[in-house]
Amino acid sequence: MTRKDFVAKAVILPALAGLVIAETAPAQAKGTKAQFKYQDSPHNGQKCSGCNFFIPGSSAKANGACKLVDGSISPNGWCTAYAPKK
């Protein structure tokens, strides 16, 4: 092995190890409704159906999910994580 090969491997291998660790890191758990002060009604005109984190249900009126809050989420609900859709 030449010095050039050794240096290349010495730089690349730790970088690859970092990628493997990053790819296998566990996803963070969602927060509870209480943590985000979730309520089933809108707040100052803001509601989950207009939030960037809301995942719609099977219809416009059906409960959906949230990327941050655990559990069934009403499209008319609201929480402190509200972020308007862009």
MOPAC internal coordinates of N, CA, C and O (Angstrom, degrees):
PM7 1SCF
backbone

  N    0.0000 0     0.00 0     0.00 0    0    0    0
  C    1.4508 1     0.00 0     0.00 0    1    0    0
  C    1.5324 1   107.64 1     0.00 0    2    1    0
  O    1.2310 1   121.34 1   -48.16 1    3    2    1
  N    1.3127 1   115.05 1   131.84 1    3    2    1
  C    1.4588 1   119.61 1   178.80 1    5    3    2
  C    1.5254 1   110.13 1   -82.48 1    6    5    3
  O    1.2310 1   121.16 1   -14.37 1    7    6    5
  N    1.3024 1   115.39 1   165.63 1    7    6    5
  C    1.4592 1   119.94 1   178.17 1    9    7    6
  C    1.5331 1   110.14 1   -61.35 1   10    9    7
  O    1.2310 1   120.45 1   141.86 1   11   10    9
  N    1.3213 1   116.75 1   -38.14 1   11   10    9
  C    1.4632 1   121.63 1   179.40 1   13   11   10
  C    1.5322 1   110.35 1   -61.72 1   14   13   11
  O    1.2310 1   120.15 1   135.76 1   15   14   13
  N    1.3399 1   117.31 1   -44.24 1   15   14   13
  C    1.4696 1   121.42 1   178.32 1   17   15   14
  C    1.5288 1   110.72 1   -63.57 1   18   17   15
  O    1.2310 1   120.77 1   137.27 1   19   18   17
  N    1.3376 1   116.13 1   -42.73 1   19   18   17
  C    1.4567 1   120.49 1  -179.43 1   21   19   18
  C    1.5286 1   111.25 1   -61.92 1   22   21   19
  O    1.2310 1   120.35 1   133.82 1   23   22   21
  N    1.3240 1   116.93 1   -46.18 1   23   22   21
  C    1.4647 1   121.30 1  -179.48 1   25   23   22
  C    1.5251 1   110.14 1   -63.40 1   26   25   23
  O    1.2310 1   120.30 1   137.74 1   27   26   25
  N    1.3265 1   117.03 1   -42.26 1   27   26   25
  C    1.4645 1   120.47 1   179.66 1   29   27   26
  C    1.5279 1   110.60 1   -61.05 1   30   29   27
  O    1.2310 1   120.30 1   135.27 1   31   30   29
  N    1.3229 1   117.03 1   -44.73 1   31   30   29
  C    1.4724 1   120.66 1   179.74 1   33   31   30
  C    1.5257 1   111.00 1   -69.00 1   34   33   31
  O    1.2310 1   120.29 1   144.17 1   35   34   33
  N    1.3123 1   117.06 1   -35.83 1   35   34   33
  C    1.4643 1   120.53 1  -179.81 1   37   35   34
  C    1.5256 1   111.33 1   -65.61 1   38   37   35
  O    1.2310 1   120.18 1   152.06 1   39   38   37
  N    1.3108 1   117.26 1   -27.94 1   39   38   37
  C    1.4628 1   121.31 1   179.35 1   41   39   38
  C    1.5246 1   110.98 1   -87.82 1   42   41   39
  O    1.2310 1   120.02 1   138.35 1   43   42   41
  N    1.3144 1   117.57 1   -41.65 1   43   42   41
  C    1.4678 1   122.17 1  -173.79 1   45   43   42
  C    1.5300 1   112.54 1   -74.97 1   46   45   43
  O    1.2310 1   119.44 1   137.26 1   47   46   45
  N    1.3124 1   118.67 1   -42.74 1   47   46   45
  C    1.4709 1   120.45 1  -175.46 1   49   47   46
  C    1.5289 1   113.59 1   -60.22 1   50   49   47
  O    1.2310 1   118.63 1   133.26 1   51   50   49
  N    1.3313 1   120.22 1   -46.74 1   51   50   49
  C    1.4766 1   118.27 1   176.96 1   53   51   50
  C    1.5293 1   112.63 1   -62.93 1   54   53   51
  O    1.2310 1   120.62 1   145.09 1   55   54   53
  N    1.3263 1   116.41 1   -34.91 1   55   54   53
  C    1.4672 1   119.34 1   178.32 1   57   55   54
  C    1.5187 1   110.37 1   -64.61 1   58   57   55
  O    1.2310 1   120.07 1   137.57 1   59   58   57
  N    1.3204 1   117.48 1   -42.43 1   59   58   57
  C    1.4659 1   121.08 1   177.99 1   61   59   58
  C    1.5262 1   110.90 1   -64.91 1   62   61   59
  O    1.2310 1   120.19 1   141.36 1   63   62   61
  N    1.3085 1   117.24 1   -38.64 1   63   62   61
  C    1.4650 1   120.14 1   178.16 1   65   63   62
  C    1.5227 1   110.11 1   -62.01 1   66   65   63
  O    1.2310 1   120.13 1   140.81 1   67   66   65
  N    1.3173 1   117.36 1   -39.19 1   67   66   65
  C    1.4644 1   121.03 1   177.20 1   69   67   66
  C    1.5065 1   112.03 1   -62.85 1   70   69   67
  O    1.2310 1   120.00 1   142.22 1   71   70   69
  N    1.3267 1   117.60 1   -37.78 1   71   70   69
  C    1.4632 1   121.10 1   177.52 1   73   71   70
  C    1.5180 1   111.22 1   -64.85 1   74   73   71
  O    1.2310 1   120.35 1   138.23 1   75   74   73
  N    1.3186 1   116.94 1   -41.77 1   75   74   73
  C    1.4639 1   120.71 1  -179.99 1   77   75   74
  C    1.5198 1   109.99 1   -63.41 1   78   77   75
  O    1.2310 1   120.02 1   137.08 1   79   78   77
  N    1.3061 1   117.56 1   -42.92 1   79   78   77
  C    1.4628 1   121.18 1   179.23 1   81   79   78
  C    1.5245 1   110.26 1   -64.51 1   82   81   79
  O    1.2310 1   120.04 1   137.40 1   83   82   81
  N    1.3185 1   117.54 1   -42.60 1   83   82   81
  C    1.4643 1   121.05 1  -179.81 1   85   83   82
  C    1.5210 1   111.36 1   -64.77 1   86   85   83
  O    1.2310 1   119.95 1   142.80 1   87   86   85
  N    1.3121 1   117.70 1   -37.20 1   87   86   85
  C    1.4605 1   121.56 1  -178.71 1   89   87   86
  C    1.5262 1   111.97 1   -71.56 1   90   89   87
  O    1.2310 1   119.79 1   153.76 1   91   90   89
  N    1.3198 1   118.01 1   -26.24 1   91   90   89
  C    1.4590 1   120.32 1  -176.55 1   93   91   90
  C    1.5245 1   113.12 1   -99.90 1   94   93   91
  O    1.2310 1   119.99 1  -177.82 1   95   94   93
  N    1.3275 1   117.62 1     2.18 1   95   94   93
  C    1.4641 1   120.16 1   179.26 1   97   95   94
  C    1.5294 1   109.61 1   -64.86 1   98   97   95
  O    1.2310 1   120.09 1   -44.04 1   99   98   97
  N    1.3337 1   117.42 1   135.96 1   99   98   97
  C    1.4649 1   119.72 1  -178.72 1  101   99   98
  C    1.5269 1   111.96 1   -68.98 1  102  101   99
  O    1.2310 1   121.10 1   -32.98 1  103  102  101
  N    1.3107 1   115.50 1   147.02 1  103  102  101
  C    1.4609 1   121.01 1   176.69 1  105  103  102
  C    1.5276 1   108.98 1   -70.78 1  106  105  103
  O    1.2310 1   120.85 1   -31.49 1  107  106  105
  N    1.3044 1   115.97 1   148.51 1  107  106  105
  C    1.4553 1   118.97 1   178.81 1  109  107  106
  C    1.5202 1   109.76 1   -74.36 1  110  109  107
  O    1.2310 1   121.23 1   -35.49 1  111  110  109
  N    1.3121 1   115.25 1   144.51 1  111  110  109
  C    1.4615 1   120.96 1   178.47 1  113  111  110
  C    1.5261 1   109.61 1   -72.67 1  114  113  111
  O    1.2310 1   121.31 1   -26.78 1  115  114  113
  N    1.3238 1   115.09 1   153.22 1  115  114  113
  C    1.4617 1   120.40 1   176.60 1  117  115  114
  C    1.5253 1   109.35 1   -73.18 1  118  117  115
  O    1.2310 1   121.23 1   -22.96 1  119  118  117
  N    1.3142 1   115.26 1   157.04 1  119  118  117
  C    1.4545 1   120.86 1   176.88 1  121  119  118
  C    1.5193 1   111.14 1   -83.72 1  122  121  119
  O    1.2310 1   120.62 1   -12.34 1  123  122  121
  N    1.3082 1   116.42 1   167.66 1  123  122  121
  C    1.4639 1   121.15 1   179.10 1  125  123  122
  C    1.5262 1   109.87 1   -86.42 1  126  125  123
  O    1.2310 1   121.44 1   -17.20 1  127  126  125
  N    1.3190 1   114.86 1   162.80 1  127  126  125
  C    1.4637 1   120.23 1   177.04 1  129  127  126
  C    1.5276 1   110.06 1   -60.56 1  130  129  127
  O    1.2310 1   120.53 1   141.62 1  131  130  129
  N    1.3167 1   116.59 1   -38.38 1  131  130  129
  C    1.4684 1   120.55 1  -179.93 1  133  131  130
  C    1.5308 1   111.26 1   -64.19 1  134  133  131
  O    1.2310 1   120.31 1   139.51 1  135  134  133
  N    1.3231 1   117.01 1   -40.49 1  135  134  133
  C    1.4650 1   120.42 1  -179.76 1  137  135  134
  C    1.5285 1   111.60 1   -61.12 1  138  137  135
  O    1.2310 1   120.83 1   145.48 1  139  138  137
  N    1.3258 1   116.01 1   -34.52 1  139  138  137
  C    1.4618 1   120.72 1  -178.04 1  141  139  138
  C    1.5280 1   112.57 1  -100.54 1  142  141  139
  O    1.2310 1   120.67 1  -170.26 1  143  142  141
  N    1.3364 1   116.33 1     9.74 1  143  142  141
  C    1.4746 1   122.06 1   179.31 1  145  143  142
  C    1.5289 1   111.60 1    51.20 1  146  145  143
  O    1.2310 1   121.37 1  -136.68 1  147  146  145
  N    1.3395 1   114.99 1    43.32 1  147  146  145
  C    1.4661 1   121.42 1  -179.48 1  149  147  146
  C    1.5243 1   110.92 1   -63.86 1  150  149  147
  O    1.2310 1   121.06 1   -39.44 1  151  150  149
  N    1.3309 1   115.57 1   140.56 1  151  150  149
  C    1.4660 1   121.86 1   173.83 1  153  151  150
  C    1.5231 1   107.71 1  -136.60 1  154  153  151
  O    1.2310 1   120.34 1   -26.31 1  155  154  153
  N    1.3287 1   116.95 1   153.69 1  155  154  153
  C    1.4629 1   122.02 1  -177.18 1  157  155  154
  C    1.5246 1   113.80 1   -82.61 1  158  157  155
  O    1.2310 1   119.83 1  -173.08 1  159  158  157
  N    1.3116 1   117.93 1     6.92 1  159  158  157
  C    1.4673 1   120.97 1  -179.45 1  161  159  158
  C    1.5298 1   109.66 1  -127.64 1  162  161  159
  O    1.2310 1   120.30 1   -23.03 1  163  162  161
  N    1.3448 1   117.03 1   156.97 1  163  162  161
  C    1.4684 1   120.57 1   179.96 1  165  163  162
  C    1.5284 1   112.35 1   -63.66 1  166  165  163
  O    1.2310 1   121.08 1   -16.05 1  167  166  165
  N    1.3147 1   115.54 1   163.95 1  167  166  165
  C    1.4658 1   122.61 1   178.74 1  169  167  166
  C    1.5262 1   107.68 1  -133.01 1  170  169  167
  O    1.2310 1   120.25 1   -66.28 1  171  170  169
  N    1.3269 1   117.12 1   113.72 1  171  170  169
  C    1.4682 1   122.14 1  -179.85 1  173  171  170
  C    1.5293 1   112.43 1    50.91 1  174  173  171
  O    1.2310 1   120.58 1  -137.88 1  175  174  173
  N    1.3282 1   116.50 1    42.12 1  175  174  173
  C    1.4601 1   121.43 1   178.59 1  177  175  174
  C    1.5181 1   114.80 1    81.15 1  178  177  175
  O    1.2310 1   120.22 1   175.50 1  179  178  177
  N    1.3208 1   117.18 1    -4.50 1  179  178  177
  C    1.4635 1   120.97 1   178.53 1  181  179  178
  C    1.5171 1   109.05 1   -91.94 1  182  181  179
  O    1.2310 1   120.43 1   -45.60 1  183  182  181
  N    1.3370 1   116.78 1   134.40 1  183  182  181
  C    1.4606 1   120.37 1   176.76 1  185  183  182
  C    1.5192 1   109.93 1  -145.84 1  186  185  183
  O    1.2310 1   121.05 1   -20.58 1  187  186  185
  N    1.3016 1   115.60 1   159.42 1  187  186  185
  C    1.4605 1   122.05 1  -173.32 1  189  187  186
  C    1.5244 1   113.55 1   -55.27 1  190  189  187
  O    1.2310 1   119.87 1   143.22 1  191  190  189
  N    1.3243 1   117.85 1   -36.78 1  191  190  189
  C    1.4646 1   119.67 1  -178.51 1  193  191  190
  C    1.5291 1   112.13 1   -61.48 1  194  193  191
  O    1.2310 1   119.98 1   160.34 1  195  194  193
  N    1.3225 1   117.65 1   -19.66 1  195  194  193
  C    1.4570 1   121.86 1   177.86 1  197  195  194
  C    1.5191 1   113.48 1  -101.34 1  198  197  195
  O    1.2310 1   120.65 1  -170.17 1  199  198  197
  N    1.3310 1   116.36 1     9.83 1  199  198  197
  C    1.4643 1   121.83 1  -176.52 1  201  199  198
  C    1.5284 1   111.44 1   -96.97 1  202  201  199
  O    1.2310 1   121.00 1   -36.26 1  203  202  201
  N    1.2980 1   115.70 1   143.74 1  203  202  201
  C    1.4582 1   122.87 1   178.71 1  205  203  202
  C    1.5292 1   112.61 1   -63.73 1  206  205  203
  O    1.2310 1   119.44 1   154.61 1  207  206  205
  N    1.3243 1   118.67 1   -25.39 1  207  206  205
  C    1.4597 1   122.05 1  -176.39 1  209  207  206
  C    1.5295 1   113.50 1   -91.22 1  210  209  207
  O    1.2310 1   119.97 1   171.90 1  211  210  209
  N    1.3306 1   117.67 1    -8.10 1  211  210  209
  C    1.4709 1   121.90 1  -176.50 1  213  211  210
  C    1.5284 1   110.93 1   -76.05 1  214  213  211
  O    1.2310 1   121.09 1   -43.80 1  215  214  213
  N    1.3338 1   115.52 1   136.20 1  215  214  213
  C    1.4662 1   122.96 1   175.28 1  217  215  214
  C    1.5215 1   105.89 1  -112.35 1  218  217  215
  O    1.2310 1   119.73 1   -71.20 1  219  218  217
  N    1.3440 1   118.11 1   108.80 1  219  218  217
  C    1.4697 1   121.21 1  -174.41 1  221  219  218
  C    1.5254 1   113.46 1   -59.63 1  222  221  219
  O    1.2310 1   121.60 1   -27.81 1  223  222  221
  N    1.3401 1   114.55 1   152.19 1  223  222  221
  C    1.4574 1   121.73 1   175.24 1  225  223  222
  C    1.5220 1   110.30 1   -82.31 1  226  225  223
  O    1.2310 1   120.63 1    18.26 1  227  226  225
  N    1.3254 1   116.40 1  -161.74 1  227  226  225
  C    1.4663 1   122.06 1  -175.53 1  229  227  226
  C    1.5227 1   113.18 1   -71.67 1  230  229  227
  O    1.2310 1   119.91 1   161.02 1  231  230  229
  N    1.3310 1   117.78 1   -18.98 1  231  230  229
  C    1.4647 1   122.06 1   175.93 1  233  231  230
  C    1.5278 1   108.21 1  -144.53 1  234  233  231
  O    1.2310 1   120.57 1    -8.32 1  235  234  233
  N    1.3204 1   116.51 1   171.68 1  235  234  233
  C    1.4687 1   120.61 1  -177.78 1  237  235  234
  C    1.5242 1   112.74 1   -61.84 1  238  237  235
  O    1.2310 1   120.19 1   150.74 1  239  238  237
  N    1.3395 1   117.24 1   -29.26 1  239  238  237
  C    1.4683 1   120.78 1  -178.32 1  241  239  238
  C    1.5286 1   113.25 1   -95.43 1  242  241  239
  O    1.2310 1   120.42 1   167.20 1  243  242  241
  N    1.3346 1   116.81 1   -12.80 1  243  242  241
  C    1.4688 1   120.76 1  -177.67 1  245  243  242
  C    1.5246 1   110.95 1   -75.27 1  246  245  243
  O    1.2310 1   121.03 1   -31.93 1  247  246  245
  N    1.3293 1   115.64 1   148.07 1  247  246  245
  C    1.4537 1   120.14 1   174.89 1  249  247  246
  C    1.5192 1   109.51 1   -63.09 1  250  249  247
  O    1.2310 1   121.41 1   -31.36 1  251  250  249
  N    1.3095 1   114.90 1   148.64 1  251  250  249
  C    1.4519 1   121.32 1   178.01 1  253  251  250
  C    1.5143 1   109.79 1  -122.98 1  254  253  251
  O    1.2310 1   121.18 1    35.31 1  255  254  253
  N    1.3210 1   115.35 1  -144.69 1  255  254  253
  C    1.4590 1   121.60 1  -179.65 1  257  255  254
  C    1.5274 1   108.09 1  -136.69 1  258  257  255
  O    1.2310 1   121.38 1    -3.84 1  259  258  257
  N    1.3073 1   114.96 1   176.16 1  259  258  257
  C    1.4566 1   121.19 1   179.51 1  261  259  258
  C    1.5217 1   108.59 1  -132.70 1  262  261  259
  O    1.2310 1   120.57 1   -33.57 1  263  262  261
  N    1.3136 1   116.51 1   146.43 1  263  262  261
  C    1.4585 1   121.12 1   177.78 1  265  263  262
  C    1.5243 1   111.84 1   -72.32 1  266  265  263
  O    1.2310 1   119.99 1   161.32 1  267  266  265
  N    1.3409 1   117.63 1   -18.68 1  267  266  265
  C    1.4630 1   121.36 1  -176.31 1  269  267  266
  C    1.5213 1   114.80 1  -114.52 1  270  269  267
  O    1.2310 1   120.58 1   149.18 1  271  270  269
  N    1.3453 1   116.50 1   -30.82 1  271  270  269
  C    1.4650 1   121.61 1  -173.87 1  273  271  270
  C    1.5221 1   109.61 1  -108.18 1  274  273  271
  O    1.2310 1   120.27 1   -47.12 1  275  274  273
  N    1.3112 1   117.09 1   132.88 1  275  274  273
  C    1.4603 1   122.65 1  -179.48 1  277  275  274
  C    1.5268 1   111.15 1   -78.04 1  278  277  275
  O    1.2310 1   120.61 1   -33.98 1  279  278  277
  N    1.3188 1   116.43 1   146.02 1  279  278  277
  C    1.4574 1   121.49 1   174.11 1  281  279  278
  C    1.5136 1   113.33 1   104.50 1  282  281  279
  O    1.2310 1   121.74 1     0.65 1  283  282  281
  N    1.3317 1   114.28 1  -179.35 1  283  282  281
  C    1.4593 1   122.39 1   179.24 1  285  283  282
  C    1.5296 1   109.26 1   -75.52 1  286  285  283
  O    1.2310 1   120.79 1   -47.99 1  287  286  285
  N    1.3310 1   116.10 1   132.01 1  287  286  285
  C    1.4634 1   121.12 1  -174.39 1  289  287  286
  C    1.5254 1   110.37 1  -121.26 1  290  289  287
  O    1.2310 1   120.87 1   -53.53 1  291  290  289
  N    1.3217 1   115.94 1   126.47 1  291  290  289
  C    1.4643 1   121.62 1   178.43 1  293  291  290
  C    1.5287 1   109.68 1   -74.36 1  294  293  291
  O    1.2310 1   119.98 1   -41.40 1  295  294  293
  N    1.3361 1   117.63 1   138.60 1  295  294  293
  C    1.4670 1   118.86 1   175.84 1  297  295  294
  C    1.5335 1   111.80 1   -63.36 1  298  297  295
  O    1.2310 1   120.37 1   159.90 1  299  298  297
  N    1.3338 1   116.90 1   -20.10 1  299  298  297
  C    1.4688 1   121.88 1   178.06 1  301  299  298
  C    1.5233 1   112.67 1   -95.16 1  302  301  299
  O    1.2310 1   120.23 1  -176.96 1  303  302  301
  N    1.3171 1   117.17 1     3.04 1  303  302  301
  C    1.4572 1   121.37 1  -178.99 1  305  303  302
  C    1.5212 1   112.11 1   -77.63 1  306  305  303
  O    1.2310 1   121.39 1     1.96 1  307  306  305
  N    1.3229 1   114.95 1  -178.04 1  307  306  305
  C    1.4611 1   121.76 1   179.44 1  309  307  306
  C    1.5234 1   108.98 1  -158.77 1  310  309  307
  O    1.2310 1   120.37 1   -28.73 1  311  310  309
  N    1.3305 1   116.90 1   151.27 1  311  310  309
  C    1.4657 1   121.40 1   172.07 1  313  311  310
  C    1.5198 1   109.04 1  -150.87 1  314  313  311
  O    1.2310 1   120.69 1    -5.41 1  315  314  313
  N    1.3145 1   116.29 1   174.59 1  315  314  313
  C    1.4632 1   121.59 1  -176.00 1  317  315  314
  C    1.5299 1   113.22 1   -70.47 1  318  317  315
  O    1.2310 1   119.73 1   167.85 1  319  318  317
  N    1.3144 1   118.11 1   -12.15 1  319  318  317
  C    1.4713 1   121.19 1   178.14 1  321  319  318
  C    1.5201 1   112.07 1   -87.07 1  322  321  319
  O    1.2310 1   120.12 1  -176.93 1  323  322  321
  N    1.3326 1   117.39 1     3.07 1  323  322  321
  C    1.4634 1   121.32 1  -176.19 1  325  323  322
  C    1.5325 1   111.16 1   -50.11 1  326  325  323
  O    1.2310 1   121.50 1   -51.54 1  327  326  325
  N    1.3290 1   114.73 1   128.46 1  327  326  325
  C    1.4720 1   122.01 1   176.07 1  329  327  326
  C    1.5195 1   107.04 1  -137.89 1  330  329  327
  O    1.2310 1   119.62 1   -65.79 1  331  330  329
  N    1.3253 1   118.34 1   114.21 1  331  330  329
  C    1.4635 1   120.09 1  -175.85 1  333  331  330
  C    1.5248 1   112.57 1   -59.02 1  334  333  331
  O    1.2310 1   121.31 1   -36.70 1  335  334  333
  N    1.3340 1   115.10 1   143.30 1  335  334  333
  C    1.4640 1   120.15 1   176.05 1  337  335  334
  C    1.5159 1   108.68 1   -62.97 1  338  337  335
  O    1.2310 1   121.10 1   -33.51 1  339  338  337
  N    1.3014 1   115.51 1   146.49 1  339  338  337
  C    1.4754 1   120.35 1  -179.87 1  341  339  338
  C    1.5001 1   110.91 1   -90.94 1  342  341  339
  O    1.2310 1   120.10 1   180.00 1  343  342  341

